Amino acid sequence: MSDYRVFIGLGSNVGDRAAMLNRAAREIAQIGGVKVLRWSPVYETDPVGKTDQATFLNAAGELETALAPADLMRELLSIEERLGRTRGERWGPRAIDLDILVYDGLVQAGPAVTVPHPELERRRFVLVPLRELDPDLVHPVSGMTVAELAEACSGQGRVQRTANHIKA
């Protein structure tokens, strides 16, 4: 099986957000069959959906893996659980949130995972860090680049680069 180029999103708005992103990044690097290529800068972002909560720190990562999307998602959910993620209110506060954003151009909807992420085109807080990694990455459904999608969402809340960097 060949390796796939995968982009993931990381977010946290509970506790020591930067430490949580770093812990998640270290755990992702330990997944068998996954090679981390690089991490985006970290951004502080306004919450979307449920706005009466703390701001988020968000980043994106570029991976190479031979894992199937459902298997990678299972690993990411396991990391969320180990790091204290509890599922409650939709769009509510979270210690850590890990999402597969784009899976090497694959378009797939299933019970375990949907790729590309179904909200990607509308989430500036993910598109801006993703643009740092590959502004010319083409969304496999819309045909638009990540840079074009980020620009189209430019009015959607604050997304500000921080001095934080992922230390995996």
C-alpha positions in Angstrom: 0.0 0.0 0.0 1.3 3.4 -0.9 1.5 6.4 1.5 -1.1 9.1 1.4 -0.7 12.8 2.1 -3.1 13.8 4.8 -3.8 17.1 6.5 -5.2 17.3 10.0 -6.5 20.0 12.3 -5.8 20.5 16.0 -7.7 22.7 18.4 -8.0 23.4 22.1 -9.8 26.0 24.2 -9.7 24.4 27.7 -6.8 24.6 30.2 -3.2 25.0 28.9 -4.2 25.1 25.2 -0.6 25.3 23.9 0.5 22.4 26.1 -2.5 20.3 24.9 -1.6 20.9 21.2 2.0 19.8 21.9 0.9 16.7 23.7 -1.5 15.8 20.9 1.3 16.4 18.3 3.7 14.1 20.2 1.0 11.4 20.4 0.2 11.7 16.7 3.9 11.3 15.9 3.8 8.0 17.8 1.0 6.4 15.7 2.3 3.4 13.8 2.4 4.0 10.1 2.3 7.8 10.4 5.1 10.2 9.6 4.6 13.8 10.6 6.0 16.0 7.8 5.4 19.4 9.4 3.1 21.6 11.6 1.7 25.0 10.8 2.1 27.9 13.1 -0.4 28.2 16.0 -3.3 30.6 15.7 -5.7 32.0 18.3 -9.2 32.0 17.0 -12.7 33.1 18.0 -15.1 30.2 18.7 -17.6 29.4 15.9 -21.1 28.0 16.4 -21.2 28.5 20.2 -19.5 31.9 20.7 -19.8 32.3 24.5 -16.7 30.3 25.4 -12.9 30.8 25.5 -10.9 31.4 22.4 -9.2 28.4 20.7 -5.6 27.7 19.7 -5.7 26.0 16.3 -3.0 24.5 14.1 -2.8 22.1 11.1 -0.4 19.2 10.4 0.8 17.5 7.3 1.2 13.7 7.6 2.2 10.8 5.4 0.5 7.5 6.1 -0.5 4.2 4.7 -3.4 3.9 7.1 -7.0 4.0 5.8 -9.0 7.1 6.7 -11.1 5.2 9.3 -8.0 3.7 10.9 -6.4 7.1 11.2 -9.6 8.6 12.6 -9.8 5.8 15.2 -6.2 6.7 16.3 -7.0 10.4 16.5 -10.2 9.7 18.6 -8.1 7.5 20.9 -5.7 10.4 21.4 -8.5 12.7 22.2 -9.8 10.3 24.8 -6.4 9.8 26.4 -6.0 13.6 26.6 -9.3 14.1 28.3 -11.7 15.0 25.6 -15.3 14.6 26.6 -18.1 14.8 24.1 -20.9 17.1 25.3 -22.5 20.1 23.8 -22.0 20.5 20.0 -19.4 23.2 19.3 -18.8 23.4 23.0 -15.5 23.8 24.9 -12.9 21.0 24.3 -9.5 20.1 25.7 -8.5 18.8 22.3 -10.1 18.4 18.9 -8.4 16.4 16.2 -9.9 16.2 12.7 -8.9 14.8 9.3 -9.2 17.7 6.9 -8.0 16.4 3.6 -7.0 12.8 2.8 -4.9 12.9 -0.4 -7.8 14.1 -2.6 -10.1 11.2 -1.5 -13.8 12.0 -1.3 -15.6 9.5 1.0 -18.5 9.7 3.4 -18.9 7.0 6.0 -20.0 6.3 9.5 -16.4 6.5 10.8 -15.1 9.5 8.9 -16.0 11.8 6.0 -13.2 13.3 3.9 -12.7 16.0 3.1 -14.0 17.3 6.4 -17.6 18.4 5.7 -17.2 21.8 7.3 -13.7 22.6 5.9 -14.8 25.1 3.3 -16.6 27.2 6.0 -14.0 27.1 8.8 -11.5 29.9 8.5 -9.9 28.8 11.8 -8.7 25.7 10.0 -8.2 27.1 6.5 -5.7 29.7 7.6 -3.3 27.3 9.3 -3.8 24.9 6.4 -2.9 27.7 4.0 0.4 28.0 5.8 1.2 24.4 4.9 0.0 24.4 1.3 -1.9 27.4 -0.1 -2.3 25.6 -3.5 -3.9 22.5 -2.0 -7.1 21.9 -4.0 -10.3 21.0 -2.1 -11.3 17.8 -3.9 -15.0 18.7 -4.0 -15.1 22.5 -4.7 -12.0 22.6 -6.8 -10.9 25.7 -5.0 -7.5 26.1 -3.4 -7.1 26.5 0.3 -5.9 30.1 -0.2 -9.1 30.8 -2.2 -11.3 29.2 0.5 -9.6 31.1 3.3 -10.1 34.4 1.5 -13.8 33.5 0.9 -14.1 33.1 4.7 -12.2 36.3 5.5 -15.1 37.9 7.5 -15.5 34.9 9.8 -14.1 35.9 13.2 -10.5 36.5 14.4 -7.8 34.2 13.3 -4.5 35.6 14.7 -1.1 34.0 14.5 0.5 33.5 17.9 4.1 33.2 19.1 3.4 29.5 19.9 4.8 26.7 17.8 4.0 23.0 18.0 6.8 21.2 19.9 6.4 17.5 19.2 
